[in-house]
């Protein structure tokens, strides 16, 4: 249940266990902004686009543009759920060979093979991500996945209505 203090907070509530609002004595009602990610500089090329937004996802930060999820910034979690530090590039399997040909620094992720990955420690990380971001902002159709529509809850009002 949401308390009155939570309803008045200006920051969003964490969606997942690994997502957090960091306490601060200076923040409104004792809360500061949510954790920032080391590689948020990648977003600068997207910031003026009207469809750009970010969303916390599984302890990472998902980037959306043109109605598609384009990438996920990942950093090691406090719980040890994962130790990755880099960027997952969202794409369909069919586009992976063409993307890898153009950006050989990207490779299928060891665990999430449906997406490409580059570690932030890779020697070409910054240059590669600048080029990938430039392709994404041009709406290169090889990049991004369409989010799945929300599943209707069992017993929801719309399911109970008869035609």
N, C-alpha and C positions, 0 to 999 in steps of 0.2 A: 504494500500500500504506500502511496506517495504521501509524504508529510507536506505540511504547508511550506516549510523551508525549501523542499525540493521543487515545489511548484513555482516558487519565486526566483529560483536560481536562473541566471542568464546562460549558463553553460548547459549543453545537453547531458542527459544522464548516460552513463556507460551502458552499452548494449550487451556486452559479453563480459565474462569473468575477467578477462585479461585487459579490458578497456577500463580506464580509470580516470577519475577526476582527482587531480593532485591537490592536497590541502595547502592552504597558504593563509598567513595572517593578513595579507593585504587584499585578498580577493573578496568579492561580494559574498556575504554570509559565510566567509571562511573558505571559499573555493577559488582556485585559480583556473586558468585555461587548461584544457586537456593536454596531455603529453604531445610535444612536437617531435617530428621525425628528422633525422639527420639529413635526409635527401629531399626535403620539401622544396629546395631550390629548383628542382626539375619542373615544378608546376608553373614557374614564372611565365613561361610562354603560353600557358592556358588561361591565366587569371582574368583576362579581359573578355574571354569568350562567354556568352550568356548561358551556355549549357554546362559550363564547368562547375563541378562540385566534388567534395570529398566526403567519405563516409568511413567510420571505423568498422573494421571487419576482421574478426579472429585475431585481435591484437595488432593488426596492421592498419594501414591507411589506404583505402581504395580510392582511385581517381576515375571520375566519370567525365566524359566529353561526348557530345553528339548522341546522347542517350545510351552510350555503351560504357561498360567498365573497361578501362584501358590498361590499368596497371595497379599493382598493390605493393606499397612500400612495406618491407618487413625488417624487423630488428629483433634481436634475441629477447625473449620474454622473461619476466622475473620468475615465472613458474617453471621455466625450462622446457616449455611445450615445443619450442624450436629455437635453434641457435643461428638461423639464417640472418644475414645482414646484407640487404641488397634490394633489388626490384624484380618482381614477377611481372612479366608482360603478358597480358591476356590476349589470346588469339585462338583460332580454331586449328586443329591438327593439319588441315589441308593447306594452311598458309605457312606453317612452320618452315618447310624447306626454302621457300622464297625469302622469308625474313632472315633466316640464318645465312643464306647466300649473300644478302646485302649487309647483314650485321653479324659477322662470324663470332663476335664476342658473346653473343647470346646462345644459350643451349637449353634443351628441355630440362626442367627442374628434376632433381633426383627423386622427389616424392610426388610432386604435382606435375606430372609429365605433360598434362594438357597445356601448360603454360611454359613460356620461356623465362629464363632467369639469368641475371648477371649479379655477381657478388660485388659489393661496394669496394672490396679490396682489389678487384681486377685492375690491372694497370691502365686499361682503356675505359674504365667505368664512366668518367665524366664526359669524355668525348662521345662515347657510344650513346649515353642517355640524352645528350643534347641532340644528336642526330635522330634518335628514336622519337623524342618529343616533337621535333620539327616535322617528322612524318605523320605523327598522330594529329597535330594541330592542322595539318593539311587535309584531314579526314581520310587518310589512307585506309581503305576498307579491309586491309589485311589485319589491322589492329583492332582489338576490342571484341567484347562479347556482349550480347544483349542480355540484360538481367532477366531471370525467370519471373513471370508474373506471380504475385503473391497467391498462395493456395487459399481457397475459400475454407473457412473454418467449418467444421462439422456443426450443424445446428445453427448456422448463422441465419439471420433474418431472411436474406435473399433466397436461401435454399428452402426455407419453410413456406414461402409464398407460393401459392398455386397459380397457374396461368389463367 
